[in-house]
Amino acid sequence: MPKQKIAMIGLGPMGLNLALNIKDHGFDIIGYNRGEEKRVKARKEGLKVADSLDEVRDFFGNEKRIFWMMVEADAIDAVLEQAATYLRKGDVIIEGGNSYFKDTERRVRWAEEKGLTYIGTGVSGGEAGARYGPSIMPGGTKEAYHEVAPILEAIAAKAPQDKKPCVSYNGPGGAGHFVKMVHNGIEYGIMAMIGEIVWLLKESLDLDFKDIGKVMERWNKKNDVLSSYLIEITADGLQQKDSKSKGFLVERIADLTRMKGTGMWTANTANELLVPIPTIYSAITSRLQSAEKTLRMEIGNKVSTKKIKTEIGIKDKDKFIAQAHNALYAANLSSYSQGLNLIKAGSEKWDYGINLSNVAKDWRAGCIIRAPTLLYAISEAYKNKKKQPENLILHAPFIRILGKGLEDLAEVTSTARKASVPVPVLDAAYNYLKQLSSNVLVSASVMALQRDYFGAHQYFRIDKNGALVMNSKKQIREFHTEWMKKGRQEVEVTK
């Protein structure tokens, strides 16, 4: 049986490398790019390339037509309109860019009206992943997924534990791009936390970047809970010497972390769904503050916040490095927990039916946040569909390490203050876990009191153990104190 034919529309770094990956796996593929320069480059790489959409159409003849689009998110609608005259009923469109999932929903409807099949597909792994095996997150109809599954499963990364392809059906409509969006939000958090740990180790222990790189090489050893792509590239990158000076490259890279918007989409979606993701929020804010370079230079030259070595108080460097390791692990769990809760809430809101165990499995290899050991454990947490933890942290193996992890995370963030190192994302991760594990949030009780005092917004009551007070109908009892009246009587207002 001949393998499927496919056309790759868009031959930028991701499109070209995906096309070469597909070609390597024996599929008959042709590439097309509007700009000639990229077509020339693709031909030099050995790819069959069309100079027009007419040639792409002729390539398929009467066979089933699959078009994979890899263009910038803001160009997708224009490319679709341009290609519309070449599309015919029954064609399949795989759209693999970094698209906002609600835009994908709109394009799915557009395609259905024309009798086309639209598969919004998240692809993670950068250029190397695209070339040798990315993590792939497709959405659309199940029938459409099964139609293109032979291609996707062939080119996807293979997980180290079982060699299974890191791709599975996520759900209808924009489900694939929704999962990819949250993946990027988690990525924001983990990247920022690693960066904060690097800064803290440098300032608190007077380590140079090569020393810190060596520490992270140890953290990236097989079966270490921190073993991951981001730790791997950080360990390697920190030790890169600068060709223009005697120091390290990282010392000359500008402290400006730009972003393309997927993190902001994650934050806005969390706001819409009322799901707390403080670690991701903080990572976004940190990136935004990095852009205020001129202001930071002006204030930094006027405000002295030097570290006081005598107050840092680290007597055992190895012990503190071990605490930093454990703190980063706990913080990673915090970030994953927030992201997966967001996927769960979105899946319920938009009826995607996303399988969280499969999501974690598909992130084990190929993608930017790949961390085989940790993601395998996360996948196991959601394996039983009938008995899933309300929050990832409640999974027994994670709950057992949470206490010590929180202690180490508290120690690390406390040391950061003494070393005059801002660690807002680690702080946010700690605060999320600490609030999550607090029977009573006194600050929340105070705010509930304030709201009732100034606006008669009412409040609930708790017993001495912190449990909500219920009535015989299993309703939460609600109250209001008459603050403006003499005697300030408390009245029950349970509806």
C-alpha positions in Angstrom: 0.0 0.0 0.0 1.6 3.4 -1.0 2.2 5.9 1.7 0.2 9.0 2.0 1.0 12.1 0.0 1.3 15.4 1.8 2.2 19.0 1.0 4.0 21.3 3.5 2.9 24.9 3.1 5.5 27.2 4.7 9.2 26.3 4.6 10.5 28.4 7.5 12.7 26.6 10.0 9.9 24.5 11.5 8.1 23.8 8.3 11.3 22.7 6.4 12.5 20.5 9.2 9.1 18.8 9.6 9.0 18.3 5.9 12.4 16.6 5.9 11.4 14.5 8.9 8.3 13.4 7.0 10.4 12.6 3.9 12.8 10.6 6.0 9.9 8.3 7.0 9.1 7.5 3.4 6.1 9.7 2.8 5.7 11.4 -0.6 5.9 15.1 0.3 6.2 18.3 -1.6 7.0 21.7 -0.1 5.8 25.2 -1.0 6.7 28.7 0.2 5.6 32.0 -1.3 9.1 33.4 -1.0 11.7 32.1 -3.4 14.6 32.1 -1.0 13.1 29.5 1.2 12.2 27.3 -1.8 15.8 27.4 -3.0 17.1 26.5 0.5 14.6 23.6 0.8 15.7 22.2 -2.6 19.3 22.3 -1.4 18.2 20.1 1.5 16.8 17.6 -0.9 13.1 18.3 -0.6 10.8 18.2 -3.6 9.6 21.8 -3.9 6.7 23.4 -5.9 7.0 27.0 -7.3 3.2 27.5 -7.2 0.1 26.2 -5.7 -0.9 25.0 -9.1 2.1 22.6 -8.9 1.0 21.5 -5.4 -2.4 20.7 -6.8 -1.0 18.7 -9.7 1.3 16.8 -7.3 -1.7 15.1 -5.7 -3.6 14.3 -8.9 -6.7 12.4 -7.9 -5.3 11.1 -4.6 -6.3 12.2 -1.1 -4.9 15.6 -0.4 -3.3 16.5 3.0 -2.0 20.1 3.4 0.2 20.8 6.4 0.5 24.6 7.1 3.4 26.0 9.0 3.1 29.7 8.8 3.1 32.6 11.4 -0.1 32.8 13.4 -1.0 36.2 12.0 -0.6 35.0 8.4 -2.8 31.9 8.6 -6.1 33.5 7.6 -4.5 35.2 4.6 -2.8 31.9 3.5 -6.1 30.0 3.9 -7.9 32.6 1.7 -5.2 32.4 -0.9 -5.4 28.6 -0.9 -9.2 28.4 -0.8 -9.5 28.3 -4.6 -7.2 25.3 -4.7 -9.0 23.3 -2.0 -11.7 20.8 -2.7 -14.2 19.0 -0.6 -12.6 16.3 1.5 -9.2 17.9 1.7 -7.4 17.7 5.1 -5.6 20.8 6.6 -3.1 20.2 9.4 -2.4 23.6 10.9 0.7 23.4 13.1 1.6 26.9 14.0 1.4 28.6 17.4 -2.3 29.6 17.0 -4.7 30.8 19.7 -7.1 27.9 20.2 -10.2 30.2 19.8 -8.9 31.2 16.4 -8.6 27.5 15.6 -12.2 27.0 16.6 -13.3 29.7 14.1 -11.1 28.1 11.4 -12.6 24.7 12.1 -16.1 26.2 11.4 -14.8 27.9 8.2 -13.4 24.6 7.0 -16.5 22.6 7.8 -18.7 25.0 5.8 -16.5 24.2 2.8 -16.5 20.5 3.4 -12.8 20.5 4.5 -11.2 18.8 7.6 -9.2 21.1 9.8 -6.8 19.7 12.4 -5.4 22.3 14.7 -2.1 20.8 15.8 0.4 22.0 18.5 4.0 21.1 17.7 6.8 21.5 20.3 10.5 20.9 20.1 12.0 23.7 18.2 13.9 23.1 15.0 15.7 20.1 16.3 12.5 18.5 17.5 10.8 19.2 14.1 13.7 17.5 12.3 14.1 14.5 14.5 10.9 14.1 16.5 8.6 16.7 18.1 5.8 16.3 20.6 2.6 16.7 18.6 -0.7 17.8 20.0 -3.5 17.5 17.5 -7.2 18.4 17.7 -10.1 18.0 15.4 -12.5 15.1 14.8 -11.3 11.6 15.8 -11.9 10.4 12.2 -9.5 13.1 11.0 -6.9 12.2 13.5 -7.0 8.6 12.5 -6.6 9.6 8.9 -3.3 11.4 9.5 -2.1 9.3 12.5 0.3 7.3 10.3 2.2 10.4 9.5 2.1 12.0 12.9 3.0 8.8 14.8 5.9 8.1 12.4 7.6 11.5 12.8 6.8 12.2 16.5 9.4 11.8 19.2 9.5 8.4 20.9 9.3 8.3 24.7 12.3 6.7 26.4 10.3 4.4 28.7 8.2 2.6 26.1 9.3 4.0 22.7 5.7 5.1 22.0 5.2 8.1 19.8 4.6 11.4 21.7 1.3 12.2 20.0 -2.3 11.3 20.7 -5.8 12.7 20.0 -6.6 15.6 22.3 -10.2 16.4 21.4 -12.4 18.3 18.9 -12.0 21.9 17.6 -9.2 23.8 19.1 -8.3 21.2 21.8 -4.8 20.6 20.3 -3.8 24.2 20.2 -5.3 24.7 23.7 -3.0 22.0 25.1 -0.1 23.5 23.3 -0.9 27.0 24.7 -0.9 25.7 28.3 2.3 23.7 27.5 3.9 27.1 26.7 2.6 28.7 29.9 4.2 25.9 32.0 7.3 26.4 29.9 7.4 30.1 30.9 7.3 29.1 34.6 9.9 26.5 34.5 12.3 28.6 32.4 12.0 31.5 34.9 12.5 29.3 37.9 15.7 27.8 36.5 16.9 31.3 35.8 16.2 32.4 39.3 18.0 29.3 40.8 21.1 30.1 38.6 21.2 33.7 39.8 20.8 32.6 43.4 23.6 30.0 43.3 25.8 32.6 41.7 25.2 35.3 44.3 24.8 33.2 47.4 27.6 30.7 46.8 29.9 32.9 44.7 29.9 30.2 41.9 30.8 31.1 38.4 28.6 30.0 35.5 30.8 27.0 34.7 30.4 25.7 38.3 26.6 26.2 38.1 26.6 24.4 34.7 28.3 21.5 36.3 25.8 21.4 39.1 23.0 21.3 36.6 24.7 18.5 34.7 24.4 16.4 37.8 20.8 17.4 38.1 20.2 16.2 34.6 21.5 12.7 35.2 19.2 9.9 34.1 16.4 9.2 36.7 16.9 12.4 38.6 13.6 14.0 39.1 14.9 17.3 37.5 16.3 15.5 34.4 14.8 17.5 31.5 15.6 19.3 28.3 15.5 22.8 29.9 18.0 21.7 32.6 20.2 20.1 29.9 20.4 23.1 27.7 20.9 25.5 30.7 23.8 23.3 31.9 25.4 23.4 28.5 24.6 27.0 27.7 26.0 28.4 31.0 29.4 27.0 30.2 29.6 28.5 26.7 32.5 31.0 26.6 32.1 34.4 24.9 34.1 34.8 21.7 34.4 38.5 22.3 35.6 38.5 25.9 37.3 36.3 28.4 34.0 35.5 30.3 30.9 33.4 29.6 28.4 34.2 26.9 25.5 34.4 29.4 27.3 37.4 31.0 26.9 39.4 27.7 23.5 38.3 26.6 21.1 41.2 27.3 18.6 40.7 30.1 15.6 41.1 27.9 13.3 38.1 27.7 11.0 38.6 24.8 7.8 36.7 24.1 5.3 36.0 21.3 2.1 36.0 23.3 1.2 32.4 24.1 1.9 32.9 27.8 -0.5 35.9 27.8 -3.1 33.7 26.1 -2.6 31.2 28.9 -3.1 33.9 31.6 -6.2 35.3 29.9 -7.8 31.9 29.6 -7.1 31.2 33.2 -8.8 34.4 34.1 -11.8 33.4 32.0 -12.0 30.0 33.7 -11.2 31.4 37.2 -8.2 28.9 37.6 -5.3 30.2 39.7 -1.9 30.0 37.9 0.3 32.4 40.0 3.6 30.8 38.9 2.8 31.4 35.2 1.4 34.9 35.9 4.6 35.7 37.7 6.8 34.4 34.9 4.9 36.6 32.4 5.3 39.6 34.7 9.0 38.9 35.1 9.4 38.9 31.3 7.5 42.2 31.1 9.8 43.8 33.7 12.8 42.6 31.8 11.7 44.8 29.0 11.9 47.9 31.2 15.7 48.0 30.7 16.2 51.8 30.7 14.0 52.3 33.8 15.8 49.4 35.6 19.2 50.9 34.8 18.1 54.3 36.1 16.6 53.0 39.4 19.4 50.4 39.9 22.0 53.2 39.8 20.2 55.1 42.5 18.9 52.4 44.8 21.4 50.2 46.8 20.2 46.6 47.4 23.6 44.9 47.9 23.8 41.5 49.4 25.2 41.2 52.9 27.4 38.1 52.9 27.4 37.7 56.7 23.6 37.5 56.7 23.3 34.8 54.0 24.6 32.3 56.5 25.4 29.3 54.2 27.9 27.1 55.9 27.5 24.0 53.9 27.5 24.6 50.1 26.6 21.1 49.1 23.6 21.1 51.5 22.3 24.3 50.0 22.8 23.0 46.4 20.7 19.9 47.5 18.1 22.3 48.9 18.0 24.3 45.7 17.5 21.0 43.8 14.6 20.0 45.9 13.1 23.5 45.9 13.2 23.5 42.1 11.5 20.1 42.0 8.7 21.3 44.3 8.4 24.5 42.2 8.2 22.4 39.0 5.4 20.4 40.5 3.6 23.7 41.3 3.9 24.9 37.7 2.7 21.5 36.2 -0.1 21.4 38.7 -1.4 24.8 37.7 -1.1 24.1 34.0 -2.9 20.7 34.2 -5.7 22.2 36.3 -6.2 24.8 33.6 -6.3 22.1 30.9 -8.8 20.2 33.0 -11.0 23.2 33.5 -10.9 24.2 29.8 -11.6 20.6 28.7 -14.8 20.6 30.9 -15.8 24.1 29.7 -15.4 23.4 26.0 -16.2 19.7 26.0 -12.8 18.6 24.7 -12.6 15.4 26.7 -8.8 15.8 27.0 -7.0 12.9 28.6 -4.5 14.3 31.1 -2.6 11.1 31.3 -2.0 11.2 27.5 -1.0 14.8 27.6 1.7 14.1 30.1 2.8 11.0 28.1 3.1 13.1 25.0 5.3 15.6 26.8 7.8 13.0 27.8 9.9 13.5 24.7 10.3 16.0 21.8 8.8 19.1 23.5 10.5 21.9 25.3 9.3 20.9 28.7 10.2 17.3 28.3 11.2 15.7 31.5 10.8 11.9 31.1 11.0 10.8 34.8 8.7 13.5 36.1 6.2 13.4 33.3 6.0 9.6 33.5 5.0 10.0 37.2 2.5 12.7 36.3 1.0 10.5 33.6 0.6 7.7 36.1 -1.3 10.2 38.5 -4.0 10.6 35.9 -4.0 7.0 34.5 -7.2 5.9 36.3 -10.0 7.9 34.7 -12.4 7.1 37.4 -10.2 8.1 40.3 -8.1 11.1 39.3 -6.7 13.5 41.9 -8.5 16.8 42.1 -5.0 18.4 42.0 -1.8 16.8 40.9 -0.3 17.5 44.3 -2.7 15.0 45.8 -1.1 12.1 43.9 0.4 9.9 46.7 4.1 10.0 45.6 3.9 13.8 45.3 2.1 14.5 48.6 4.8 12.5 50.4 7.6 14.8 49.2 5.6 18.0 49.4 6.4 18.7 53.1 10.2 18.5 52.6 10.0 20.2 49.3 8.1 23.2 50.8 10.7 23.5 53.6 13.5 23.6 51.0 11.6 26.0 48.8 11.0 28.3 51.8 14.7 28.1 52.7 15.8 28.9 49.2 13.5 31.9 48.8 14.5 33.2 52.2 18.2 33.0 51.2 17.4 34.8 48.0 16.3 37.9 50.0 19.5 37.8 52.0 21.4 37.6 48.8 19.4 40.4 47.3 18.2 38.2 44.4 14.6 38.6 43.3 12.9 35.2 42.8 9.2 36.1 42.1 8.4 32.9 40.2 9.9 30.6 42.9 8.0 32.7 45.4 4.7 32.3 43.4 5.3 28.5 43.3 5.9 28.4 47.0 2.9 30.6 47.8 0.6 28.4 45.6 1.7 25.2 47.3 1.6 26.8 50.8 -1.9 28.2 50.3 -3.0 24.9 48.8 -1.9 23.1 51.9 -3.3 25.5 54.5 -6.4 24.5 56.3 -7.2 28.1 57.1 -6.0 31.2 55.1 -6.2 33.9 57.7 -5.6 36.5 55.0 -8.7 35.3 53.1 -10.7 35.5 56.3 -9.6 39.1 56.8 -10.6 40.0 53.3 -14.0 38.3 53.7 -14.5 40.4 56.8 -13.4 43.6 55.0 -15.9 42.9 52.1 -18.7 42.4 54.5 -17.8 45.5 56.5 -17.7 47.9 53.6 -20.1 46.3 51.2 -22.4 43.9 53.1 -21.1 41.1 50.9 -21.6 38.4 53.6 -19.3 35.6 54.6 -19.3 32.0 55.5 -18.3 30.5 58.9 -15.8 27.8 59.8 -15.5 25.6 62.9 -12.5 25.4 65.1 -10.8 22.9 62.8 -11.3 25.1 59.7 -14.1 23.2 58.1 -17.0 25.1 56.6 -20.2 25.2 58.7 -23.1 23.5 57.0 -26.8 23.2 57.8 -28.9 20.0 57.8 -29.5 20.5 54.1 -25.8 20.3 53.4 -25.8 24.0 52.5 -22.9 26.2 53.4 -24.3 28.7 56.0 -23.8 32.3 55.1 -23.8 35.3 57.5 -23.6 39.1 57.7 -22.6 41.3 60.6 -24.7 44.6 60.9 -21.6 46.7 61.3 -23.4 50.1 61.1 -25.9 49.2 63.8 -25.5 49.3 67.6 -24.6 45.9 68.9 -23.3 44.7 65.5 -25.6 41.7 65.5 -24.6 38.8 63.2 -27.5 37.5 61.1 -27.7 34.4 59.0 -28.5 35.0 55.3 -28.3 31.5 53.9 -30.4 31.3 50.8 
